[in-house]
Amino acid sequence: MNKPLLTTIFWVALLAFFAWDWAHSAPVDVRHEPPLIALGSGQAPSGGHCAATY
């Protein structure tokens, strides 16, 4: 197979995957997502780094 054909197959497959994922995923509600950085907001972040276990 030649390089332009492989490149086209790659991009078509990638776009098809993104279209499938977008069609089958629940919409993201950005108002109920946990804060990434809670600097000065008074709210503690809910996540942590896996290496920061006590």
Distance bins in CASP14 RR format, pairs under 12 A and 6 or more apart:
PFRMAT RR
TARGET T0000
AUTHOR 0000-0000-0000
RMODE 2
METHOD distances of the structure
MODEL  1
1 7 0 0 0 0 0 1 0 0 0 0 0
1 8 0 0 0 0 0 1 0 0 0 0 0
1 9 0 0 0 0 1 0 0 0 0 0 0
1 10 0 0 0 0 0 1 0 0 0 0 0
2 8 0 0 0 0 0 1 0 0 0 0 0
2 9 0 0 0 0 0 1 0 0 0 0 0
3 9 0 0 0 0 0 1 0 0 0 0 0
3 10 0 0 0 0 0 1 0 0 0 0 0
4 10 0 0 0 0 0 1 0 0 0 0 0
4 11 0 0 0 0 0 1 0 0 0 0 0
5 11 0 0 0 0 0 1 0 0 0 0 0
5 12 0 0 0 0 0 1 0 0 0 0 0
6 12 0 0 0 0 0 1 0 0 0 0 0
6 13 0 0 0 0 0 1 0 0 0 0 0
7 13 0 0 0 0 0 1 0 0 0 0 0
7 14 0 0 0 0 0 1 0 0 0 0 0
8 14 0 0 0 0 0 1 0 0 0 0 0
8 15 0 0 0 0 0 1 0 0 0 0 0
9 15 0 0 0 0 0 1 0 0 0 0 0
9 16 0 0 0 0 0 1 0 0 0 0 0
10 16 0 0 0 0 0 1 0 0 0 0 0
10 17 0 0 0 0 0 1 0 0 0 0 0
11 17 0 0 0 0 0 1 0 0 0 0 0
11 18 0 0 0 0 0 1 0 0 0 0 0
12 18 0 0 0 0 0 1 0 0 0 0 0
12 19 0 0 0 0 0 1 0 0 0 0 0
13 19 0 0 0 0 0 1 0 0 0 0 0
13 20 0 0 0 0 0 1 0 0 0 0 0
14 20 0 0 0 0 0 1 0 0 0 0 0
14 21 0 0 0 0 0 1 0 0 0 0 0
15 21 0 0 0 0 0 1 0 0 0 0 0
15 22 0 0 0 0 0 1 0 0 0 0 0
16 22 0 0 0 0 0 1 0 0 0 0 0
16 23 0 0 0 0 0 1 0 0 0 0 0
17 23 0 0 0 0 0 1 0 0 0 0 0
17 24 0 0 0 0 0 1 0 0 0 0 0
17 25 0 0 0 0 0 1 0 0 0 0 0
18 24 0 0 0 0 0 1 0 0 0 0 0
18 25 0 0 0 0 0 1 0 0 0 0 0
19 25 0 0 0 0 0 1 0 0 0 0 0
22 28 0 0 0 0 0 1 0 0 0 0 0
26 32 0 0 0 0 0 1 0 0 0 0 0
30 36 0 0 0 0 0 1 0 0 0 0 0
32 46 0 0 0 0 0 1 0 0 0 0 0
33 45 0 0 0 0 0 1 0 0 0 0 0
33 46 0 0 0 0 0 1 0 0 0 0 0
33 47 0 0 0 0 0 1 0 0 0 0 0
34 41 0 0 0 0 0 1 0 0 0 0 0
34 43 0 0 0 0 1 0 0 0 0 0 0
34 44 0 0 0 0 1 0 0 0 0 0 0
34 45 1 0 0 1 0 0 0 0 0 0 0
34 46 1 0 1 0 0 0 0 0 0 0 0
34 47 1 0 0 1 0 0 0 0 0 0 0
34 48 0 0 0 0 0 1 0 0 0 0 0
35 41 1 0 0 1 0 0 0 0 0 0 0
35 42 0 0 0 0 1 0 0 0 0 0 0
35 43 1 0 0 1 0 0 0 0 0 0 0
35 44 0 0 0 0 1 0 0 0 0 0 0
35 45 1 0 1 0 0 0 0 0 0 0 0
35 46 0 0 0 0 1 0 0 0 0 0 0
35 47 0 0 0 0 1 0 0 0 0 0 0
36 43 0 0 0 0 0 1 0 0 0 0 0
36 45 1 0 0 1 0 0 0 0 0 0 0
36 46 0 0 0 0 0 1 0 0 0 0 0
36 47 0 0 0 0 1 0 0 0 0 0 0
36 48 0 0 0 0 0 1 0 0 0 0 0
37 43 0 0 0 0 0 1 0 0 0 0 0
37 44 0 0 0 0 0 1 0 0 0 0 0
37 45 1 0 0 1 0 0 0 0 0 0 0
37 47 0 0 0 0 0 1 0 0 0 0 0
37 48 0 0 0 0 0 1 0 0 0 0 0
38 44 1 0 0 1 0 0 0 0 0 0 0
38 45 1 0 1 0 0 0 0 0 0 0 0
38 46 0 0 0 0 1 0 0 0 0 0 0
38 47 0 0 0 0 1 0 0 0 0 0 0
38 48 0 0 0 0 0 1 0 0 0 0 0
39 45 0 0 0 0 1 0 0 0 0 0 0
45 52 0 0 0 0 0 1 0 0 0 0 0
48 54 0 0 0 0 0 1 0 0 0 0 0
END
